[in-house]
Amino acid sequence: MTDPGLEEQLRAITDEPPPASVPARLIAAAVPLLVGTAALVNSLLLGVGTLTDPGAGLWPAGASSLMIVGSVILIVNVRSVVDGERFSASGVRTIGLSLVFIAVFLMMFGGFGAWPGTGFEWATLVTLALWLKLIGRESWWMTAAVSVGVTVALHLLFIELLNAPIPHTIG
């Protein structure tokens, strides 16, 4: 075990925020556990089908199962994992900005009212660029490279390879 004073000095040097308390880390692990459980129940209600004949709930069930497993791992290791940081005003702003970007993605992807939306590719590209530049504070070059690269990879995976029935505008 290291000296708490030394840990505080190292944090000050690296400009790292102080870690969250154990109750805060438990809450941070319990929230995705609850969301994942609710999503899994809804996915099962949609029907998962089989791998060769997938139902509407197959991919959401897989994603929500991963959320549940990750949350359980965090809860089991809550005392040994100390990389969660305390909430701060900037953290709350980042969460708010993230929610705005998710709303932008949803509006671009599916549209609203009489506007049909731009589809999967443009919504993904714009949302990734906003996220990387404004939240991640990445360089313009990195923002462009990652946004385009991930969008192309997701297009190839979901549209070309899996032939997923999602609205898209390219290809």
N, C-alpha and C positions, 0 to 999 in steps of 0.2 A: 504494500500500500504506500502511496506517495504522500508527501507532506502537503496538506491543503494550502498552505501559504505559497509553496512553490507552484502548485497548480494555478493559483490566482495570478501569480506573476507571469507564468507562461501564457495564460489567457490574455493578459494585458498586452504582452509583446506581440502575440499573433492577431490581436484585435478580434478575438473570438468572443461571442456573447456567453454569459454564464449558462450552465445547463439547467434544464427544467427540473423541478422537484419530482419525487417519485409519484405523488398523486397526480401531478400534471401529466406525467408520462403514461400513467394508467388510463387517464381520460383520453389522451391522444391515441392510445391503442384500442380503447373500448368503442370509440365512435365509429371507426371503420369496421369493427367487428359487428356492430349493430346494423350499419348500412349494408355490409356484405351479406349478413344473414337475411335482411329484408329483400335484397336483390336476388339472393339464391331462391328464396321462397317464390318470388314473382317469376323467376326464370323457370322454375319447375312447373308453375301453373301454366306457363306458355307452352310447355312441352319441349323436351330436349331432343327427342328423336334418337337417331343413331349417327355414327360418324359418316356412314354412307348415305343416309337420308336425314340430315339434320333438321331439327325443329327450330322454331324462332327463339327458344330459350337456351340453345346449346352454348353459344359463345358467351352470353351474359352469365350462364351458370358457371362456366370455366373461370371467367374473370372474377366473379363474386367468391368462388371457392378459393382462389388465390388471395383475395383480400382477407378472407377469414383465416386462412393459414398464416399469413403474415401478421395479422393482429394477435393471434394466439401465441406466436413466437415472441412478439414484443411483450405481451403480458407475462409470459413465463420468465423472460429475461429482464423484467422491468428494473431490477436492482443493479444488474451488471452493465446494462447499456445506458450510457449517459451522453449520447450525442444529440438528444433533443434539446432545443434552446427555449428559453423563457419567452413568453409573449411580450412584445414591445409594440410601441405605436407603429413602427415601420413594418413589423410583422403583420399587424392587422391591416395596414394599407396594402401590403402585398397580397393578402388573402382577398381583400375587396377587389383589387385590380384583376386577380385571377378569375374571380366570379364574373366580372364584366367581360373578360376575354372568352369565357365559356359561353356567355349569353351571345356575344358576337358570333362565335362559331355556330351556335344553334340557329341563329337568325340567318346567317349566310348559307348554312347547309340546307336547312329545310324551308327557309323563307318564312313569311308571315303575311296574313291577309291575302291580297291579290298578287303579291310578289312571290314567285316560286323558289327563290333562292338561287345560289350559284352552284350548288352541288358540293360533293366531297372534296375535290382537289383544291379549288380556290379557297374554300373555308379552312381547310387544313393548312395551306400555305400561309394565309394571312394570320391565322391564329398562332401558328408557330413563330412567325416573324415578330408579332407583337410580344409574345411571351419571352422569346429570347432577347429581344432588344430592350424592352422596357422593364421586365422583371429580372432577367438574367444579366442584363447590362453587357451583352456580348458585343464584339465588334461587328460592323456592318458586313464584313466579309464572312465571318463565322455565321452570323444570322442568315445570310443569303444561302450559304453552302448547306447548312443543316436543314433549313426550311425546305429548300428545293429537294435535297437528297432524301429526306424523310417522306416528303409528299410523293416523290416518284416511287420510293420503295413501297409505301402503303398502296399506291395505285396498282403497282405490279402485283402485289400480294392479293388485295381484295377484289380488284376489278378484273385483272387479266388471269390470275391463277385460280382464284376461288370463284370467280364469276358471281360475286355477291350482288344481290339486287338492291343496290343503294344508288341514290341520285348522283350522277357524275356528269361532267361536261367535257372531259378530255378522253379521247379514244373511242 
